[in-house]
């Protein structure tokens, strides 16, 4: 337990239960529960802070894993052999520890459907984890002190919206600590759906929430992909009725008409900061929009990406933006006073399913012609791929990369069928298995 951080008690009753045994780790396969965490009622009233984690220090946690089988979820005192889904922390030794959030003193929150890592916050999105809504379906954890916040009233509903959270829909943070995400948030359980691009601002033990862009104002039912200029808080939003930019001051500027549901992203490191949207007018065109203070679009240009990229992950290294489609090529869009595009083929793979950027590299997950998983690294400066994990050694469920280039992945070791979590150091080399006999993993997210 971390002792050096400010805690938000405010009369909340906390109960910590520790069950015998350690976390999933080593070669002993011990997956018994440890450091079970229960949190009491909301502090600070509606949309306020929720006390803090006791067994998880978000600023030093390696990451989070969602794992398990079946539709049922553990209650507070479920047996250690229960195989239902659970949220785990990856501790400093690379082993798994169970994380638990209980809301309102009696309601046990199931593990989230997704975990999103931002610079200052971690967001737990619960929609879909139970097949429906739950109280406080969007929980925001602040890394500096582990304080937790609910994005809506405790008698309301909420979930983050997006067909693929990794591709232009992921929650984003600006330089002032505001968080942006597309979500359906309702402050009463009987309210109608309210899909908006929201801005939330945690401060102290409270949280301010603003419906930043309401698609209904423009004849649209929900926001699509979006991008944020972190320096000035300007936000570009894809709507079925067109594309608009909202400045931090509140003005809205139309920068495209019609149904433009491709990717959106922002690049701050070009000679002029720009938003980008694909594909205007169909085909493989991009539209470039200055990041402020004005938002007059430049002419469209070919960028080698199509609307099919909207289902793919996207990340950036310097002025280069990378994504993938349905083949074994990594697509690069560069803006140095003009848009250029190229693509690079990973010859060891037959397809690429996910990418992550860290430092000067792009990390890729793919499969060979027989469906065997493999992991690789693309060096931006050299334009070359290095395969880090050969096809056939492991079946890969999920992977992610830390800021220092250390890679973690979860899956099955094919030689003996063991379910594992492993790490590949930034320098490369053989994977180091840190946890065995782990549950089936649906998502792994590196935090540090």
matplotlib code that plots the C-alpha trace (Angstrom):
import matplotlib.pyplot as plt

x = [0.0, 1.3, 1.6, 2.9, -0.2, -3.1, -6.3, -9.9, -11.7, -14.6, -16.3, -16.2, -16.1, -13.4, -13.0, -10.0, -10.1, -6.9, -7.3, -4.5, -2.1, -0.3, -1.0, -0.8, 2.9, 6.1, 5.9, 3.7, 0.5, -1.1, -4.0, -5.7, -7.2, -5.1, -5.6, -9.4, -10.5, -13.9, -14.8, -17.6, -20.1, -19.4, -17.5, -18.3, -21.8, -22.8, -20.0, -17.5, -14.4, -14.6, -11.9, -8.8, -7.3, -5.5, -3.8, -3.0, -0.7, -1.6, 1.6, 3.7, 1.5, 2.8, -0.6, -4.1, -5.4, -9.1, -9.4, -11.6, -14.3, -18.1, -20.7, -20.9, -18.7, -17.2, -18.9, -16.7, -16.0, -16.1, -13.9, -10.4, -11.2, -14.0, -13.2, -15.4, -13.9, -11.7, -9.7, -6.0, -3.2, 0.3, 2.5, 6.2, 7.3, 5.1, 2.6, -1.1, -3.1, -6.9, -8.4, -11.9, -14.2, -17.4, -19.7, -22.2, -21.1, -23.3, -22.9, -19.9, -18.7, -17.7, -14.5, -14.6, -15.1, -12.1, -9.3, -7.9, -4.5, -3.9, -1.0, -2.6, -5.6, -6.8, -10.4, -12.4, -15.3, -17.9, -20.4, -20.7, -19.1, -22.5, -24.4, -26.0, -25.6, -24.4, -24.1, -21.0, -20.2, -17.4, -14.8, -11.8, -8.7, -6.2, -2.6, -1.2, -3.1, -5.2, -8.5, -11.5, -14.3, -17.7, -18.5, -22.2, -24.7, -24.8, -28.4, -27.6, -26.0, -23.0, -20.7, -18.1, -19.1, -17.2, -17.0, -13.2, -11.9, -8.3, -9.0, -10.0, -12.5, -10.1, -10.4, -8.0, -6.4, -5.4, -2.6, -4.9, -6.0, -9.4, -10.5, -12.6, -14.6, -17.7, -20.2, -23.9, -24.3, -27.7, -28.1, -31.3, -31.8, -35.0, -33.4, -33.2, -29.9, -27.6, -24.7, -22.3, -18.6, -18.1, -15.4, -14.8, -12.5, -11.5, -10.4, -9.8, -12.4, -15.0, -15.6, -17.1, -18.8, -19.7, -21.6, -18.9, -20.5, -24.1, -24.6, -28.4, -27.7, -26.4, -28.9, -26.6, -27.4, -23.9, -20.4, -17.9, -14.1, -12.5, -9.2, -7.9, -5.2, -3.8, -2.2, -5.3, -8.2, -9.6, -11.6, -12.4, -15.5, -16.7, -20.5, -22.7, -23.8, -20.3, -17.1, -16.8, -14.2, -15.0, -12.5, -11.9, -13.8, -16.9, -17.2, -18.0, -16.5, -17.7, -14.8, -16.6, -20.1, -21.7, -21.0, -17.3, -16.8, -13.1, -10.3, -9.5, -6.2, -4.0, -0.3, 1.4, 5.0, 4.7, 5.7, 2.0, -0.1, -3.0, -6.0, -6.5, -9.7, -10.2, -11.7, -13.3, -15.1, -14.3, -11.2, -8.0, -8.0, -7.3, -8.4, -5.9, -7.3, -5.1, -5.1, -6.1, -6.7, -8.6, -9.7, -10.0, -9.3, -6.5, -7.1, -7.6, -4.6, -4.1, -2.9, -3.2, -5.8, -9.4, -12.5, -11.7, -9.0, -11.6, -11.7, -7.9, -5.6, -3.7, -0.6, 2.0, 5.8, 6.9, 5.2, 4.4, 1.0, 0.6, -2.3, -3.1, -5.9, -6.6, -3.1, 0.5, 1.3, 1.9, 0.6, 2.5, 1.2, 3.8, 3.3, 6.4, 4.9, 2.8, 1.1, 3.0, 2.2, 3.9, 3.5, 5.9, 5.4, 6.0, 7.1, 7.0, 3.3, 0.2, -1.8, -1.5, -4.2, -3.0, -0.3, 1.2, 3.8, 6.5, 9.6, 10.8, 9.2, 5.9, 5.1, 2.8, 0.8, 0.1, -0.5, 1.1, -0.7, -1.8, -3.1, -0.2, 0.4, 3.6, 4.9, 7.3, 8.8, 9.1, 12.0, 10.8, 14.3, 15.4, 12.0, 12.6, 10.7, 12.2, 10.2, 10.4, 8.2, 8.2, 5.0, 4.0, 5.6, 2.6, -1.0, -1.4, -4.6, -3.5, -0.3, 0.7, 3.9, 5.1, 6.6, 10.1, 9.5, 9.0, 6.3, 3.9, 1.6, -0.8, -1.7, -1.0, 2.4, 1.9, 4.5, 2.6, -0.7, 0.1, -1.8, 0.8, 1.6, 5.1, 7.4, 9.9, 12.4, 12.9, 16.3, 14.7, 15.5, 13.5, 10.2, 10.3, 7.2, 6.2, 2.8, 1.5, -1.9, -3.6, -7.2, -8.1, -7.2, -9.5, -7.4, -4.0, -3.1, 0.3, 0.2, 3.9]
y = [0.0, 3.4, 5.8, 9.0, 10.1, 12.3, 10.3, 11.4, 9.8, 12.1, 9.7, 6.8, 3.3, 1.2, -2.6, -4.5, -8.3, -10.3, -13.9, -16.4, -17.0, -14.7, -13.3, -15.3, -15.7, -17.7, -21.3, -22.5, -21.4, -19.9, -17.8, -17.2, -13.8, -11.2, -7.6, -7.6, -4.0, -2.6, 1.0, 2.8, 5.4, 8.4, 11.3, 14.9, 14.2, 13.6, 13.0, 13.4, 11.5, 7.9, 7.4, 5.6, 2.3, 0.5, -2.3, -0.5, 2.5, 3.8, 5.8, 2.7, -0.1, -1.9, -2.4, -3.9, -7.3, -8.3, -12.0, -15.0, -17.1, -17.1, -14.4, -14.5, -12.3, -12.8, -11.5, -10.2, -13.6, -15.9, -18.9, -18.6, -21.3, -19.2, -18.7, -15.6, -12.4, -10.4, -7.1, -7.7, -5.3, -6.2, -5.4, -4.4, -8.0, -8.7, -10.8, -10.4, -9.1, -8.9, -5.4, -4.8, -1.7, -1.9, 1.1, 2.4, 0.1, -2.8, -3.0, -5.0, -3.6, -6.3, -5.9, -3.2, -4.0, -1.8, 0.1, 3.3, 4.7, 8.5, 10.6, 11.5, 9.2, 5.7, 5.2, 2.1, 1.6, -0.9, -1.1, -4.5, -6.2, -7.3, -7.1, -3.8, -0.7, -0.5, 2.5, 4.5, 2.8, 5.2, 5.4, 7.7, 7.0, 9.8, 8.6, 11.3, 10.1, 7.1, 9.1, 7.7, 9.7, 8.7, 10.4, 10.7, 10.6, 7.3, 6.8, 7.3, 5.3, 5.7, 4.0, 5.1, 4.8, 3.6, 0.7, 0.4, 2.4, 2.2, 4.0, 7.6, 6.9, 6.5, 8.9, 11.8, 14.3, 17.9, 19.8, 21.3, 17.9, 17.8, 14.4, 13.9, 10.9, 10.0, 8.5, 7.9, 9.5, 9.7, 11.1, 9.1, 5.4, 6.3, 9.0, 8.6, 7.9, 11.0, 10.4, 13.3, 14.2, 14.9, 16.9, 16.0, 17.9, 16.2, 18.7, 18.0, 15.5, 16.6, 16.5, 18.9, 17.4, 19.3, 18.0, 19.4, 18.5, 17.4, 15.5, 16.1, 19.8, 18.8, 16.1, 13.2, 10.4, 9.9, 11.3, 9.4, 9.5, 12.6, 14.3, 16.8, 19.5, 19.1, 22.5, 24.6, 22.2, 22.4, 19.3, 17.9, 15.6, 13.4, 13.4, 11.7, 15.2, 16.5, 17.4, 20.2, 21.7, 23.2, 25.6, 25.6, 28.9, 27.2, 28.2, 25.6, 25.6, 23.4, 21.9, 19.2, 18.2, 14.8, 11.5, 11.3, 8.4, 7.7, 8.2, 11.5, 12.4, 15.3, 15.9, 18.6, 18.3, 19.5, 23.1, 23.9, 21.7, 20.0, 17.9, 15.2, 13.4, 10.6, 10.0, 13.1, 12.4, 8.7, 7.0, 7.5, 11.3, 13.2, 16.7, 18.8, 21.4, 23.8, 23.1, 26.7, 29.5, 29.3, 26.1, 26.7, 23.4, 23.1, 21.3, 17.5, 15.3, 11.6, 9.9, 6.2, 5.4, 4.5, 4.5, 0.8, 2.0, 3.2, -0.3, -0.3, 1.0, 4.2, 5.9, 8.5, 8.8, 12.4, 13.8, 10.3, 8.7, 5.0, 2.6, -0.7, -2.2, -5.8, -6.9, -7.2, -3.6, -0.7, 2.6, 5.8, 9.3, 12.1, 15.9, 18.0, 21.0, 18.6, 15.2, 12.2, 8.5, 5.2, 1.7, -1.0, -4.8, -7.1, -10.1, -12.5, -11.8, -12.4, -9.8, -7.0, -6.8, -4.2, -1.5, 0.6, 3.4, 4.0, 6.1, 5.9, 2.5, 1.0, -2.3, -4.7, -7.8, -10.1, -13.6, -15.8, -17.6, -20.4, -18.0, -18.3, -15.1, -13.1, -9.7, -7.3, -3.9, -1.4, 1.1, 4.4, 5.8, 2.6, 1.7, -2.0, -4.7, -6.9, -9.9, -10.1, -13.2, -15.8, -17.3, -20.6, -20.2, -18.5, -17.8, -14.1, -12.7, -9.1, -7.0, -3.5, -1.4, 0.9, 4.3, 2.9, 0.2, -2.8, -5.0, -7.2, -9.8, -12.4, -15.7, -19.4, -21.0, -23.6, -26.0, -26.9, -25.0, -22.8, -19.5, -16.8, -13.1, -12.3, -9.4, -8.6, -6.0, -2.9, -4.2, -7.4, -11.0, -13.9, -13.3, -13.4, -15.2, -13.4, -15.1, -18.6, -20.3, -17.0, -16.7, -16.2, -12.6, -10.4, -7.2, -6.2, -2.5, -1.2, 1.9, 2.3]
z = [0.0, -0.9, 2.1, 0.6, -1.2, -0.2, 0.6, 0.2, 3.2, 3.8, 6.2, 3.8, 5.3, 3.8, 4.2, 3.1, 3.0, 2.4, 1.5, 2.0, -0.8, -3.2, -6.6, -9.8, -10.2, -10.4, -11.6, -8.7, -10.5, -7.3, -8.5, -5.1, -4.3, -2.6, -1.4, -2.1, -2.1, -1.1, -1.5, 0.3, -0.8, -3.0, -1.4, -2.2, -3.5, -7.1, -9.5, -6.6, -5.6, -4.5, -1.8, -3.2, -4.1, -1.2, -3.1, -6.3, -6.8, -10.3, -10.7, -10.3, -11.5, -14.5, -15.9, -15.7, -17.0, -17.5, -17.4, -16.7, -18.3, -18.3, -17.8, -14.0, -11.8, -8.4, -5.3, -2.5, -1.0, -4.0, -3.9, -5.3, -7.9, -9.4, -13.1, -13.8, -15.1, -12.7, -12.9, -12.0, -11.3, -12.7, -9.8, -9.8, -10.0, -13.0, -11.0, -10.9, -7.9, -7.8, -7.9, -6.6, -6.5, -4.5, -5.0, -2.5, 0.2, -1.1, -4.9, -6.1, -9.4, -11.9, -13.8, -16.5, -20.1, -21.0, -19.3, -20.9, -19.9, -20.1, -18.9, -15.6, -15.4, -15.8, -17.0, -16.2, -18.6, -17.3, -20.1, -21.6, -18.7, -17.4, -20.7, -19.6, -17.5, -13.9, -11.4, -12.0, -15.3, -16.0, -13.2, -13.5, -11.4, -10.8, -10.9, -8.6, -5.5, -6.7, -6.1, -7.9, -9.6, -11.0, -14.3, -13.5, -10.6, -8.7, -9.6, -13.3, -16.1, -18.4, -20.8, -23.3, -26.9, -29.9, -32.3, -31.8, -28.8, -30.2, -33.5, -33.0, -30.2, -27.2, -24.3, -24.6, -22.1, -22.7, -21.1, -18.5, -17.2, -19.0, -20.3, -23.4, -24.4, -26.5, -24.1, -23.3, -19.9, -18.0, -14.6, -13.9, -14.9, -16.8, -19.0, -22.7, -24.4, -24.4, -26.7, -26.6, -26.7, -23.0, -21.3, -17.6, -15.3, -12.0, -9.4, -5.7, -4.7, -7.2, -11.0, -13.5, -16.5, -19.7, -22.8, -25.1, -28.5, -28.7, -32.0, -31.8, -32.5, -35.9, -36.9, -35.8, -33.4, -31.9, -32.2, -34.3, -34.1, -32.6, -31.9, -29.4, -29.6, -26.1, -26.1, -26.6, -25.9, -29.4, -30.4, -33.8, -34.0, -36.8, -37.1, -39.6, -40.7, -41.1, -39.2, -36.7, -34.4, -31.1, -29.5, -25.8, -25.7, -27.0, -30.7, -33.3, -36.8, -39.6, -41.6, -43.7, -44.8, -45.4, -43.8, -43.0, -40.6, -41.1, -38.7, -37.0, -35.4, -34.4, -34.9, -32.9, -34.1, -37.7, -38.6, -38.0, -35.8, -37.7, -37.3, -40.0, -41.1, -43.6, -46.0, -47.5, -50.7, -50.5, -51.8, -49.8, -49.3, -46.1, -45.1, -43.0, -40.6, -38.6, -34.9, -34.1, -33.4, -36.8, -38.4, -42.1, -43.9, -46.4, -49.7, -49.6, -50.3, -50.9, -47.8, -48.7, -46.1, -46.6, -44.4, -43.7, -41.4, -38.9, -37.4, -36.8, -34.1, -34.8, -33.1, -33.8, -33.7, -34.3, -37.4, -38.6, -38.0, -38.3, -38.8, -40.4, -42.5, -43.4, -44.6, -43.4, -44.1, -41.8, -43.2, -42.6, -43.2, -42.8, -42.9, -43.5, -45.2, -47.2, -46.8, -48.0, -47.5, -47.8, -46.3, -45.1, -45.4, -42.4, -44.4, -41.4, -40.9, -43.1, -41.3, -38.6, -36.0, -33.5, -33.2, -30.4, -30.6, -28.0, -28.4, -32.0, -32.6, -33.6, -32.0, -34.0, -33.3, -36.3, -37.4, -40.1, -42.9, -40.4, -37.8, -35.4, -33.4, -33.5, -32.2, -33.8, -33.8, -36.6, -36.4, -37.8, -38.6, -40.4, -41.9, -40.9, -39.0, -36.3, -35.1, -31.3, -30.8, -33.5, -34.8, -33.2, -29.7, -28.1, -28.8, -28.1, -26.5, -25.9, -25.7, -24.8, -24.5, -21.8, -22.4, -22.0, -24.7, -22.4, -23.9, -22.0, -23.5, -22.3, -24.0, -24.1, -24.2, -26.9, -25.7, -22.5, -22.8, -19.8, -19.7, -19.0, -18.8, -20.1, -20.7, -23.5, -22.5, -24.6, -25.6, -27.0, -26.2, -25.1, -23.3, -19.5, -18.1, -14.9, -14.2, -15.0, -14.5, -15.2, -16.4, -20.0, -20.8, -22.8, -22.4, -21.1, -20.7, -19.7, -17.4, -16.7]

ax = plt.figure().add_subplot(projection="3d")
ax.plot(x, y, z, "-o")
ax.set_aspect("equal")
plt.show()
